[in-house]
Amino acid sequence: MAQPLAFVLNVPETPEDPEGQEPSPYDESEVHDSFHQLILEQSRWAAEEGLELQRREPGTGALGDSGSDRQALLGPEDAPAHSTATLRILASMPSRTIGRSRGAIISQYYNRTVKLRRRASRPELKAASRSARPSLRLYDLELDPMVLEEEEKRTLLVKELQGLPVAQRDHMLRGMPLSLAEKRHLREDSRSPRGKPRTQQGGRGLLSCCGQLRDGCILALHNLGLALLSGLQALKPWHYALKRIGGQFGSSVLSYFLFLKTLLAFNTLLMLLLLAFIVGVQAAFPPTPMGSVPAFTGLELLTGGGRFTHTVMYYGYYSNATLNQPCVPTLDGSQCTPEAGSLPYNMPLAYLFTMGVAFFITCITLVYSMSRSFGESYRVGSTSGVHAITVFCSWDYKVTQKWASRLQHDNIRTQLKELLAEWQQRQGHRSMCVWLRQVAVLGLVWLLYLGTTLGCAVAVYTFSELVIERPVSAEREGALLALPVVVGLINLGAPYLYRCLAALERHDSPVLEVYVAICRNLILKMVVLGILCYHWLGRRVGALKDQCWENFVGQELYRLMAMDFIFTLLDTLFGELVWRLIAEKKLQRGKPEFDIAGNVLELIYGQTLTWLGVLFSPLLPAMQIIKLLLLFYVKKTSLMANCQAPRRPWKASHMSTVFISLLCFPSFLGAAIFLCYAVWQVKPSSICGPFRTLNTMYEAGKVWAGRLEQAGPGVSWLPWLHRSLVENTFPVYLVSALLLAVIYLNIQVVKGQRKVICLLKEQISNEGEDKIFLIDKIQCVYERKERSRIGRTEAAVRPPALLIDDADAC
């Protein structure tokens, strides 16, 4: 069977072709049409001489004893020689005409400019001598001997371009399939030389000056637009830092910082809503203080109490009436009655609905981000061929600065390491004994892990009960940090223990190792948070009957966030810096690797605390934003100084999807259930907050609907809307079903796209096999005709059965 030809093509750059421009040889079909006439002429001339394509190196290609007109192309040593007819058909294929000859392109556009100018005085290139026509005989432009003829055609094209208007000339140059350098030279040559005396009339010179002025203004505006775009690109948060991290440490470490950036966007959106409708409004209409306000001592930064209790930081500061005139609550705690004609801004209703809308928008954003990330990560079914794409198509030729090129070089090198590590991992196989031993080790490690997690949960529950039995007085405010410190120590020490257990497992896949570590740390943190939620709503509400328990819960969550940030800094200092010094000085080992699983779980844990406490402390998202900003720079500095790239590179193609999914389902869903229980079931405090006179926070909507019914028939549709959308449970189930349907449909669409991609790849492979099959058939037919022509005398005496066998062989 004949093998495919090995062509050596020098394909020039293909510039962008905006919509609405004149058709250019950018598309393959248009290239085929534009070169069709040239190919026909070349084929006709070659047929007259008995030659289609010349060889780059001399060789023998005769068939049989007698010589023939068959010529061979440069290819592998075992590649067979093809006949003239086969080569003629191959030369007519559209894929063989793309980017072959720059002279053919210049010839085509010269003829087009002549048609545009409608000048019949100048001859077209088709009337020129054959030596001046573009040659398709050689494949490399460097080996083409007709340089002078090409320069002559180029000169003719420049003259024709000079006769066109400036706009039409630029339009034509943009559509040419030439390199940017060649286009730039053509544009410079087609312009009028500076300082040359003009022979035109004064009116023509005035028009030329106006045209130059217009071109200068357009160029200045274009440069200004490019500068603004580059400025907007630079305004993206941490743009250069993320590129540097991805190029130096790979996509696995980069996924942590991208996830941190995503959390920053979520908290910013949540904070804007709370500032606009709750915090800002209450700050504009502050309530009358009921007692003396304590002075700021500095301990509030850790405990969250003291002076912070009498600010918009916590739930108890917010009023339970309209906010357009001062209102002094009565001694019995009854609700204030605003005067007639006041601003109808009901603070309890605004507080409740703003929280609900904020969580609903966050839910929609999370689902959209998860579906989009899922589509981007799992759309492509396989990674076959991605190595060649990374090698040949990854370089950005617009990069001119040395530091940018070095950064891109590191990025491509890291990508290749990850792809090769992933490919080597798929090639490995295990024996049955190794697999059984691995299963036994995994079972033992998981038993140890579950026992450790159970012990941590019992410790947190026991200490929380001890705190309730021994209440802390107001003078000993620092003792309130005991429970957050215990929780922080567990969250700090348990991941190191799990890492030691993971060393016994010896996973072959770094991805699986990270996923297992994330799963174990996530279970621990969710169990601890579940115990704390029971401690707050199940135990603290009953123990703090005569106090503002909402403020206490908000302060507890603030203390947990503060301790989590402090322990994260300590872990960065001692867990990375000190360990690097010990590893380099004492153990003579390299720098430690960045713990992706532990750091990601710290982010999810902190975000869960924010969502749990936003009802009791509306400014908690602002604290989370400050924490994330500081954490980014601390982690980036520690990463560059104390960590090294993973020893086993791996491609984190699905890590962002996994992180968003964990943020949505265990974290956000758990916080939403906690807050829904607090709104619907728990009785609010009777001495503080916007819901102080109600049995539940949810009754604020019912009270507002009852007042609207008494106001008159003009607003009767609002109570009906409240009963239909809020009190009725059907819309909640409907929205939940719609969200699940959207997620399901998106998953099915992605699966369908992956299947279509696999079918298209298979079709492309079959198309290649079809070309090889057709070439072999053409060669076989030609050889049969050649044998019949050469051995005409022997064919006359051969039996018919042999002729039938020859036909079947093709």
C-alpha positions as a printed Julia matrix, in Angstrom:
810×3 Matrix{Float64}:
   0.0     0.0     0.0
   1.31    3.42   -0.91
   2.1     5.83    1.88
   0.99    9.47    1.99
   3.17   12.17    0.53
   5.38   14.27    2.77
   5.07   17.87    1.6
   7.25   20.68    2.89
   5.16   23.85    2.93
   6.06   27.32    4.08
   2.74   28.79    5.16
   2.78   32.54    5.91
   0.88   34.17    8.72
  -2.82   34.61    8.2
  -4.02   38.02    9.35
  -7.36   38.74   10.81
 -10.07   39.35    8.28
 -12.88   41.47    9.75
 -16.41   40.98    8.59
 -17.61   43.12    5.77
 -14.28   43.23    3.95
 -13.71   42.18    0.42
 -13.25   38.39    0.04
  -9.63   37.42    0.49
  -7.74   34.12    0.39
  -8.2    33.74    4.13
 -10.79   30.99    3.76
  -9.78   27.74    2.16
 -12.66   27.78   -0.33
 -11.83   31.28   -1.46
  -8.15   30.39   -1.77
  -9.13   27.46   -3.96
 -11.29   29.63   -6.2
  -8.72   32.41   -6.46
  -5.9    30.05   -7.45
  -8.02   27.8    -9.64
  -7.19   29.64  -12.84
  -3.47   29.65  -12.04
  -3.52   25.94  -11.25
  -5.3    25.15  -14.52
  -2.75   27.12  -16.51
   0.18   25.53  -14.68
  -1.32   22.08  -15.18
  -1.91   22.72  -18.89
   1.66   23.92  -19.42
   3.06   21.04  -17.41
   0.95   18.58  -19.39
   2.34   19.95  -22.65
   5.88   19.37  -21.43
   5.05   16.08  -19.67
   6.07   17.48  -16.28
   3.94   18.6   -13.34
   6.15   19.08  -10.27
   9.91   19.05  -10.27
  11.89   17.16   -7.7
  13.85   19.01   -5.09
  16.59   16.38   -5.35
  17.44   14.27   -8.36
  16.4    10.67   -8.28
  15.22    7.86  -10.44
  11.56    7.23  -10.69
  11.2     5.14  -13.81
   8.96    2.18  -13.82
  10.18   -0.98  -15.34
  13.0    -1.14  -17.77
  12.04    1.82  -19.89
  12.09    5.39  -18.71
   8.91    7.3   -18.08
   7.82   10.75  -17.11
   7.17    9.89  -13.48
   8.89   12.07  -10.91
   9.23   11.64   -7.14
   8.77   14.18   -4.39
  11.06   14.68   -1.45
   9.84   12.49    1.37
  10.8     9.54    3.54
  13.17    6.96    2.19
  10.48    4.29    1.91
   7.9     6.64    0.34
   6.95    5.38   -3.14
   7.22    7.52   -6.26
   3.96    8.68   -7.77
   3.06    9.21  -11.37
   2.53   12.48  -13.2
  -1.22   11.99  -13.27
  -1.31   11.35   -9.52
   0.8    14.42   -8.83
  -1.4    16.53  -11.08
  -4.5    15.52   -9.14
  -2.75   16.13   -5.83
  -1.65   19.6    -6.97
  -5.27   20.49   -7.75
  -6.47   19.68   -4.23
  -7.46   22.76   -2.17
  -5.2    21.74    0.71
  -2.15   21.84   -1.63
  -2.76   25.44   -2.74
  -2.8    27.25    0.61
   0.15   29.56    1.16
   2.37   27.92   -1.46
   3.57   30.87   -3.5
   3.77   34.51   -2.53
   4.14   35.36   -6.2
   0.71   33.84   -6.94
  -0.83   36.01   -4.22
   0.79   39.16   -5.57
  -0.3    38.21   -9.09
  -3.89   37.72   -8.01
  -4.09   41.05   -6.2
  -2.41   42.86   -9.08
  -5.18   41.65  -11.38
  -7.79   42.69   -8.83
  -6.42   46.23   -8.55
  -6.42   46.52  -12.32
 -10.07   45.56  -12.41
 -10.85   48.08   -9.7
  -9.19   50.88  -11.59
 -10.75   49.75  -14.92
  -7.59   50.47  -16.87
  -7.19   48.5   -20.05
  -3.93   50.15  -21.01
  -1.82   48.12  -18.62
  -1.52   44.41  -19.43
  -2.52   41.82  -16.87
  -0.07   39.27  -15.64
  -1.79   36.51  -17.58
  -0.39   38.1   -20.74
   3.15   38.1   -19.41
   5.74   35.58  -20.39
   5.76   32.25  -18.71
   8.98   32.94  -16.87
   7.32   35.87  -15.16
   4.36   33.86  -13.86
   4.32   32.5   -10.28
   5.8    29.06  -10.04
   4.17   26.2    -8.2
   6.97   23.8    -8.96
   8.98   24.3    -5.81
   7.69   24.11   -2.28
  10.1    26.4    -0.48
  10.22   30.1    -1.28
  13.89   30.16   -0.37
  14.67   27.75   -3.26
  12.65   29.71   -5.88
  15.1    31.12   -8.49
  12.63   33.62   -9.96
  13.31   36.44   -7.52
  13.63   39.08  -10.2
  10.3    38.2   -11.79
   8.62   38.34   -8.37
  10.12   41.77   -7.72
   8.8    42.92  -11.08
   5.29   41.74  -10.19
   5.65   43.41   -6.81
   6.58   46.69   -8.48
   3.52   46.48  -10.72
   1.32   45.79   -7.68
   2.79   48.81   -5.85
   2.05   51.05   -8.84
  -1.52   49.82   -9.0
  -1.94   50.34   -5.24
  -0.7    53.91   -5.56
  -3.51   54.65   -7.99
  -6.22   53.5    -5.55
  -7.8    55.68   -2.85
  -6.25   55.42    0.61
  -9.24   53.67    2.19
  -9.52   51.16   -0.64
  -5.76   50.58   -0.59
  -5.76   49.83    3.15
  -8.78   47.59    2.7
  -6.98   45.65   -0.02
  -3.78   45.31    2.02
  -5.66   44.03    5.06
  -7.22   41.28    2.95
  -3.96   39.99    1.47
  -2.8    36.65    2.93
   0.74   37.91    3.48
   2.85   38.41    6.55
   2.6    41.63    8.51
   6.13   42.63    7.48
   5.28   42.2     3.79
   2.08   44.21    4.19
   3.98   46.94    6.0
   6.52   47.16    3.16
   3.78   47.27    0.54
   2.0    50.06    2.43
   5.19   52.11    2.76
   6.09   51.65   -0.9
   2.59   52.54   -2.1
   2.6    55.87   -0.26
   3.89   59.06   -1.88
   7.53   59.76   -0.89
   8.03   62.6     1.53
   9.65   65.73    0.27
   8.96   64.91   -3.41
   7.76   67.93   -5.39
   4.15   67.57   -6.39
   3.11   68.15   -9.96
  -0.57   68.1    -9.23
  -2.73   71.17   -9.05
  -3.29   73.09   -5.86
  -6.71   71.56   -5.25
  -5.25   68.07   -5.49
  -2.48   69.01   -3.02
  -5.05   70.38   -0.61
  -6.99   67.13   -0.8
  -3.79   65.17   -0.21
  -3.03   67.24    2.9
  -6.55   66.66    4.18
  -6.14   62.95    3.58
  -2.86   62.88    5.49
  -4.47   64.81    8.33
  -7.36   62.37    8.4
  -4.98   59.4     8.39
  -3.02   60.97   11.23
  -6.16   61.48   13.3
  -7.33   57.93   12.64
  -3.92   56.56   13.61
  -3.85   58.64   16.79
  -7.33   57.45   17.78
  -6.31   53.88   17.03
  -3.23   54.17   19.26
  -5.34   55.79   21.98
  -7.79   52.89   21.83
  -4.98   50.37   22.09
  -3.56   52.25   25.08
  -6.96   52.25   26.78
  -7.38   48.52   26.15
  -3.97   47.78   27.6
  -4.84   49.98   30.58
  -8.08   48.07   31.14
  -6.15   44.83   30.92
  -3.72   46.09   33.54
  -6.62   47.09   35.81
  -7.64   43.45   36.2
  -6.75   42.42   39.74
  -3.44   40.58   39.97
  -3.16   40.08   36.2
   0.63   39.87   36.06
   0.9    38.06   39.4
  -1.43   35.27   38.24
   0.5    34.89   34.99
   3.74   34.61   36.9
   2.32   32.03   39.3
   0.89   29.95   36.47
   4.14   30.0    34.52
   6.37   29.17   37.47
   4.24   26.72   39.49
   1.68   25.35   37.03
  -2.07   25.29   36.79
  -2.52   23.32   40.04
  -1.15   26.1    42.25
  -2.74   28.75   40.04
  -6.18   27.23   40.66
  -5.94   28.23   44.36
  -5.37   31.9    43.56
  -8.08   31.9    40.9
 -10.49   30.47   43.45
  -9.49   33.21   45.91
 -10.23   35.79   43.22
 -13.66   34.2    42.65
 -14.47   34.4    46.36
 -13.47   38.05   46.36
 -15.99   38.73   43.58
 -18.77   36.91   45.48
 -18.16   38.88   48.66
 -17.97   42.18   46.78
 -21.36   41.54   45.2
 -22.87   40.58   48.56
 -21.37   43.61   50.29
 -22.71   46.05   47.7
 -26.27   44.85   48.25
 -26.0    45.05   52.03
 -24.4    48.49   51.95
 -27.05   49.9    49.63
 -30.18   48.68   51.41
 -29.27   47.97   55.05
 -25.98   49.34   56.32
 -26.02   52.63   54.43
 -29.64   53.41   55.29
 -29.17   52.64   58.99
 -25.95   54.69   59.11
 -27.82   57.65   57.6
 -30.53   57.4    60.29
 -28.74   56.2    63.45
 -30.93   55.15   66.37
 -30.84   56.87   69.74
 -28.33   55.1    72.04
 -30.0    53.41   75.03
 -26.97   53.64   77.32
 -23.36   54.65   77.54
 -21.13   53.59   74.68
 -17.87   51.93   75.83
 -14.55   53.29   74.64
 -12.38   51.54   72.1
  -9.69   49.43   73.79
  -8.19   47.48   70.87
  -9.32   44.1    72.18
 -12.41   44.48   69.95
 -10.27   43.59   66.92
 -10.02   40.05   68.29
 -13.25   39.58   70.24
 -15.59   41.65   68.1
 -17.36   43.01   71.19
 -17.09   46.22   73.17
 -17.34   49.3    70.99
 -18.29   47.26   67.91
 -21.55   46.16   69.54
 -22.94   49.71   69.26
 -22.25   50.07   65.53
 -23.77   48.83   62.29
 -21.49   45.82   62.64
 -24.13   43.7    64.39
 -27.81   42.86   64.2
 -28.79   44.5    67.5
 -27.95   48.02   66.32
 -30.65   48.09   63.61
 -34.02   49.72   64.21
 -37.47   48.19   63.93
 -39.31   51.17   62.4
 -39.12   53.66   59.57
 -35.95   55.67   59.38
 -36.97   59.22   58.46
 -37.43   60.65   61.94
 -36.05   59.89   65.4
 -37.85   57.21   67.32
 -37.34   56.36   70.98
 -38.48   52.85   71.94
 -40.69   52.5    74.99
 -39.63   50.83   78.19
 -41.83   47.8    77.64
 -40.11   47.12   74.31
 -43.14   47.8    72.12
 -42.67   48.78   68.5
 -42.35   52.45   67.58
 -45.24   54.1    65.74
 -43.99   56.5    63.04
 -45.79   59.73   62.27
 -48.05   60.18   59.3
 -46.41   61.09   56.02
 -43.05   59.54   56.94
 -40.78   57.74   54.54
 -42.25   54.23   53.98
 -38.93   52.42   54.46
 -39.71   49.56   56.79
 -36.37   48.44   58.25
 -37.48   44.93   59.34
 -38.88   44.28   55.87
 -35.79   45.72   54.17
 -33.52   43.64   56.41
 -35.37   40.41   55.65
 -35.86   40.92   51.92
 -32.33   42.2    51.32
 -30.9    39.09   52.93
 -33.19   36.9    50.86
 -32.41   38.66   47.59
 -28.67   38.65   48.32
 -28.68   34.92   48.94
 -30.82   34.29   45.88
 -28.44   36.28   43.64
 -25.49   34.48   45.18
 -27.17   31.14   44.48
 -27.84   32.03   40.84
 -24.26   33.26   40.42
 -22.86   30.1    41.98
 -24.96   27.83   39.77
 -23.99   29.8    36.67
 -20.29   29.74   37.59
 -20.43   26.02   38.3
 -22.19   25.21   35.02
 -19.82   27.42   33.03
 -16.76   25.94   34.7
 -18.13   22.46   34.16
 -18.63   23.16   30.46
 -15.13   24.58   30.02
 -13.45   21.74   31.93
 -15.28   18.69   30.62
 -16.25   19.72   27.11
 -13.27   18.14   25.37
 -13.39   14.39   25.67
  -9.69   13.59   25.21
  -6.32   15.28   25.21
  -4.96   13.57   22.09
  -3.09   16.02   19.92
  -2.84   18.67   22.61
   0.92   18.15   22.84
   1.43   19.28   19.25
  -0.93   22.21   19.77
   1.0    23.29   22.85
   4.35   23.05   21.04
   3.43   24.75   17.77
   0.49   27.02   18.61
   1.07   28.33   22.14
   3.52   31.13   21.49
   2.12   34.66   21.36
   4.0    36.51   18.62
   2.76   39.89   19.87
   5.09   39.58   22.88
   8.08   41.9    22.43
   9.42   42.54   25.94
  12.06   40.27   27.42
  10.31   39.66   30.75
   7.02   38.82   29.0
   8.73   36.36   26.65
  10.52   34.72   29.58
   7.21   34.41   31.46
   5.5    32.87   28.44
   8.42   30.49   27.98
   8.06   29.28   31.56
   4.32   28.9    31.13
   4.63   26.74   28.01
   7.37   24.63   29.62
   5.18   24.0    32.68
   2.22   23.06   30.46
   4.35   20.53   28.6
   5.53   19.01   31.89
   1.93   18.63   33.03
   0.82   17.06   29.75
   3.71   14.6    29.7
   3.11   13.64   33.34
  -0.57   13.03   32.58
   0.35   10.91   29.55
   2.86    8.84   31.54
   0.28    8.27   34.26
  -2.17    6.78   31.74
   0.5     4.39   30.47
   1.15    2.79   33.86
  -0.44   -0.51   34.94
  -0.66   -2.34   38.27
  -0.58   -5.99   39.11
  -3.27   -7.66   41.2
  -1.03   -8.04   44.28
  -0.1    -4.36   44.25
  -3.75   -3.43   43.85
  -4.83   -5.6    46.83
  -2.07   -4.19   49.03
  -3.13   -0.66   48.07
  -6.75   -1.39   48.98
  -5.72   -2.72   52.4
  -3.61    0.36   53.11
  -6.45    2.64   52.01
  -8.9     0.9    54.34
  -6.54    1.23   57.31
  -5.86    4.92   56.59
  -9.55    5.71   56.29
 -10.28    4.0    59.61
  -7.6     6.11   61.28
  -8.98    9.21   59.64
 -12.56    8.57   60.75
 -11.38    7.95   64.31
  -9.42   11.22   64.31
 -12.39   13.16   62.95
 -14.72   11.66   65.53
 -12.32   12.6    68.32
 -12.1    16.21   67.08
 -15.9    16.45   66.92
 -16.3    15.13   70.47
 -13.67   17.59   71.71
 -15.48   20.58   70.15
 -18.86   19.47   71.5
 -17.51   18.91   75.02
 -15.77   22.27   75.14
 -18.84   24.1    73.83
 -20.96   22.56   76.58
 -18.35   23.57   79.12
 -18.52   27.16   77.9
 -22.3    27.21   78.39
 -22.05   25.79   81.9
 -19.44   28.39   82.89
 -20.54   31.72   81.41
 -17.97   34.49   81.01
 -18.58   37.87   82.61
 -18.31   41.16   80.71
 -15.05   42.02   82.47
 -13.35   38.86   81.16
 -14.05   39.45   77.51
 -10.79   37.82   76.45
 -12.01   34.46   77.76
 -14.54   34.39   74.91
 -11.67   33.48   72.59
 -11.33   30.01   74.18
 -13.73   28.17   71.87
 -12.45   29.86   68.65
  -8.87   29.03   69.67
  -9.75   25.36   70.18
 -11.48   25.21   66.8
  -8.53   26.98   65.16
  -6.03   24.55   66.66
  -8.05   21.58   65.38
  -8.26   23.1    61.9
  -4.52   23.78   61.97
  -3.26   20.45   63.31
  -5.64   17.96   61.71
  -4.5    18.61   58.09
  -0.88   17.82   59.06
  -2.02   14.54   60.58
  -4.02   13.72   57.44
  -0.96   14.52   55.34
   1.07   11.99   57.3
  -1.65    9.39   56.75
  -1.69   10.21   53.04
   2.04    9.48   52.85
   1.22    5.84   53.68
  -1.17    5.56   50.74
   1.34    6.57   48.04
  -1.12    7.55   45.37
   0.23    7.38   41.84
  -1.92   10.3    40.74
  -1.26   13.72   42.3
  -4.8    14.74   41.32
  -6.31   11.86   43.28
  -4.09   12.72   46.24
  -5.35   16.31   46.27
  -8.98   15.23   45.93
  -8.68   12.76   48.83
  -7.08   15.42   51.03
  -9.82   17.91   50.15
 -12.51   15.35   50.96
 -11.02   14.54   54.37
 -10.48   18.15   55.4
 -13.93   19.11   54.15
 -15.65   16.41   56.23
 -13.79   17.57   59.35
 -14.67   21.24   58.88
 -18.31   20.55   58.06
 -18.68   18.34   61.16
 -17.15   21.05   63.36
 -19.38   23.75   61.86
 -22.44   21.54   62.29
 -21.67   21.16   66.02
 -21.18   24.93   66.34
 -24.49   25.65   64.6
 -26.26   23.38   67.06
 -24.38   25.13   69.86
 -25.61   28.58   68.7
 -29.23   27.95   67.75
 -29.98   24.98   69.98
 -28.17   25.89   73.19
 -27.26   29.57   73.19
 -30.75   30.81   72.35
 -32.13   29.19   75.49
 -29.22   30.26   77.66
 -29.4    33.93   76.57
 -33.12   34.6    77.0
 -32.74   38.08   78.47
 -29.86   39.09   76.19
 -29.38   39.77   72.5
 -28.35   36.32   71.34
 -28.07   37.48   67.71
 -25.21   39.78   68.69
 -23.49   36.92   70.51
 -23.74   34.63   67.46
 -22.38   37.39   65.24
 -19.49   37.98   67.63
 -18.74   34.25   67.77
 -18.52   34.1    63.99
 -16.34   37.21   63.95
 -13.99   35.59   66.49
 -13.83   32.41   64.43
 -12.9    34.43   61.34
 -10.24   36.38   63.23
  -8.7    33.23   64.73
  -8.81   31.47   61.38
  -6.87   34.34   59.77
  -4.31   34.41   62.62
  -3.74   30.66   62.47
  -3.41   30.86   58.69
  -0.65   33.44   59.09
   1.05   31.24   61.7
   0.79   28.25   59.39
   2.34   30.29   56.58
   5.17   31.47   58.83
   6.04   28.23   60.64
   4.61   25.66   58.28
   6.3    27.04   55.16
   9.11   29.41   56.14
  10.54   27.43   59.07
  10.06   24.12   57.3
  11.92   25.49   54.26
  14.85   26.53   56.46
  14.93   23.14   58.17
  14.68   21.26   54.87
  17.46   23.26   53.23
  19.87   23.58   56.16
  19.44   20.35   58.11
  17.77   17.78   55.87
  19.53   18.92   52.67
  16.25   18.7    50.77
  14.49   21.07   48.47
  11.76   23.53   49.3
   8.35   22.16   50.35
   5.45   22.07   47.93
   2.4    24.28   48.19
  -0.44   22.52   50.03
  -3.32   23.05   47.62
  -5.91   20.98   49.49
  -5.34   22.61   52.91
  -5.28   26.16   51.58
  -8.39   25.69   49.44
 -10.3    24.24   52.38
  -9.29   27.24   54.48
 -10.87   29.5    51.86
 -14.08   27.45   51.78
 -14.19   27.39   55.58
 -13.8    31.17   55.82
 -16.48   31.75   53.18
 -18.86   29.42   55.01
 -18.36   31.44   58.21
 -19.19   34.61   56.25
 -22.43   33.19   54.9
 -23.42   31.83   58.31
 -22.91   35.18   60.02
 -24.2    37.65   57.44
 -27.67   37.66   59.05
 -26.25   38.52   62.47
 -23.38   40.74   61.26
 -24.07   42.5    57.93
 -20.5    43.83   57.73
 -18.96   40.36   57.91
 -18.5    40.22   54.08
 -16.39   43.4    54.36
 -14.17   41.64   56.88
 -13.9    38.69   54.52
 -12.86   40.99   51.65
 -10.06   42.5    53.76
  -8.99   39.02   54.82
  -8.87   37.74   51.22
  -6.86   40.72   50.02
  -4.27   40.27   52.75
  -4.25   36.52   52.27
  -3.48   36.82   48.56
  -0.33   38.87   49.07
   0.81   36.8    52.04
   0.36   33.52   50.18
   1.94   34.86   46.99
   5.01   36.1    48.86
   5.34   32.83   50.77
   4.86   30.81   47.57
   7.62   32.65   45.72
  10.05   32.49   48.64
   9.34   29.2    50.44
   7.78   26.77   47.95
   8.79   25.0    44.79
   6.85   23.7    41.82
   5.26   20.24   42.26
   7.81   17.45   41.85
   5.21   15.48   39.93
   3.63   18.0    37.55
  -0.04   17.48   36.86
  -2.63   19.37   34.87
  -5.42   20.84   37.02
  -8.01   20.92   34.24
 -10.98   20.24   36.54
  -9.81   21.83   39.79
 -11.79   25.07   39.39
 -14.97   23.08   38.75
 -14.39   20.98   41.87
 -13.74   24.06   44.01
 -16.9    25.83   42.82
 -18.94   22.66   43.36
 -17.67   22.29   46.93
 -18.4    25.96   47.55
 -21.96   25.56   46.26
 -23.23   22.34   47.76
 -21.67   21.71   51.19
 -20.83   25.34   51.98
 -23.58   27.55   50.54
 -26.33   24.97   50.91
 -25.45   24.36   54.56
 -25.36   28.1    55.32
 -28.71   28.59   53.57
 -30.33   25.82   55.65
 -28.91   27.32   58.85
 -30.27   30.8    58.05
 -33.65   29.49   56.89
 -34.03   27.69   60.21
 -33.1    30.87   62.08
 -35.63   32.94   60.1
 -38.55   30.51   60.2
 -38.21   28.71   63.55
 -36.13   30.64   66.11
 -37.73   33.43   68.17
 -35.79   36.74   67.9
 -34.57   38.64   70.93
 -37.1    40.99   72.49
 -34.61   43.77   73.36
 -32.63   44.33   70.15
 -32.8    44.13   66.41
 -35.44   44.87   63.79
 -37.56   41.8    64.73
 -37.72   42.35   68.5
 -41.54   42.27   68.78
 -42.16   39.3    66.47
 -42.31   35.59   67.13
 -40.13   34.82   64.1
 -38.22   36.92   61.61
 -40.46   35.6    58.86
 -43.5    37.36   60.38
 -42.13   40.74   59.27
 -43.47   40.03   55.8
 -46.9    39.09   57.15
 -47.09   42.28   59.23
 -46.23   44.37   56.19
 -48.86   42.59   54.07
 -51.52   43.19   56.74
 -50.74   46.92   56.81
 -51.0    47.09   53.04
 -54.44   45.45   53.12
 -55.62   48.13   55.54
 -54.13   50.93   53.44
 -56.73   50.61   50.67
 -57.6    48.75   47.48
 -54.94   50.57   45.45
 -52.15   48.38   46.8
 -54.13   45.21   47.35
 -52.07   43.41   44.71
 -48.96   43.6    46.88
 -50.38   41.42   49.7
 -51.6    38.97   47.08
 -48.12   38.92   45.56
 -46.57   38.3    48.98
 -48.94   35.43   49.72
 -48.38   33.87   46.3
 -44.6    34.12   46.12
 -43.4    34.16   49.73
 -45.93   32.42   51.93
 -46.77   29.78   49.35
 -44.16   27.01   49.13
 -44.89   26.18   45.5
 -42.64   28.95   44.03
 -39.76   27.73   46.18
 -40.14   24.2    44.85
 -40.58   25.55   41.33
 -37.39   27.62   41.47
 -35.5    24.67   42.93
 -36.8    22.4    40.19
 -35.83   24.94   37.53
 -32.32   25.21   38.92
 -31.94   21.44   38.97
 -33.34   21.27   35.43
 -30.85   23.89   34.22
 -27.97   21.98   35.81
 -29.19   18.71   34.3
 -29.67   20.21   30.84
 -26.24   21.81   30.96
 -24.68   18.47   31.86
 -26.5    16.8    28.97
 -25.43   19.55   26.57
 -21.82   19.12   27.61
 -22.08   15.37   27.17
 -23.57   15.89   23.72
 -20.78   18.28   22.77
 -18.17   15.79   23.9
 -19.82   13.09   21.82
 -19.98   15.34   18.77
 -16.3    16.24   19.2
 -15.39   12.56   19.34
 -17.42   11.89   16.18
 -15.79   14.81   14.38
 -12.32   13.58   15.36
 -13.21   10.15   14.07
 -14.52   11.68   10.85
 -11.29   13.66   10.38
  -9.32   10.44   10.83
 -11.53    8.69    8.29
 -11.07   11.56    5.82
  -7.32   11.05    6.02
  -7.74    7.34    5.43
  -9.99    8.12    2.45
  -7.31   10.32    0.89
  -4.71    7.59    1.28
  -7.12    5.07   -0.21
  -7.91    7.28   -3.23
  -4.23    8.03   -3.87
  -3.46    4.31   -3.8
  -6.31    3.64   -6.24
  -5.12    6.36   -8.62
  -1.58    5.02   -8.49
  -2.78    1.48   -9.09
  -4.85    2.52  -12.12
  -1.95    4.47  -13.58
   0.48    1.58  -13.1
  -1.94   -0.73  -14.85
  -2.19    1.64  -17.82
   1.6     2.05  -17.85
   2.11   -1.68  -17.9
  -0.4    -2.05  -20.72
   1.38    0.65  -22.73
   4.87   -0.71  -22.14
   4.0    -4.37  -22.58
   1.47   -3.97  -25.38
   2.88   -6.91  -27.23
   2.8    -9.27  -24.25
  -0.7    -8.1   -23.23
  -2.09   -9.24  -26.59
  -1.09  -12.85  -25.97
  -1.94  -13.02  -22.24
  -5.07  -14.92  -21.19
  -8.15  -12.86  -20.1
  -8.1   -14.32  -16.59
  -4.86  -12.48  -15.78
  -6.4    -9.21  -16.9
  -9.33   -9.8   -14.55
  -6.9   -10.44  -11.69
  -5.15   -7.13  -12.41
  -8.45   -5.27  -12.28
  -9.38   -6.91   -8.96
  -6.02   -6.0    -7.49
  -6.92   -2.29   -7.74
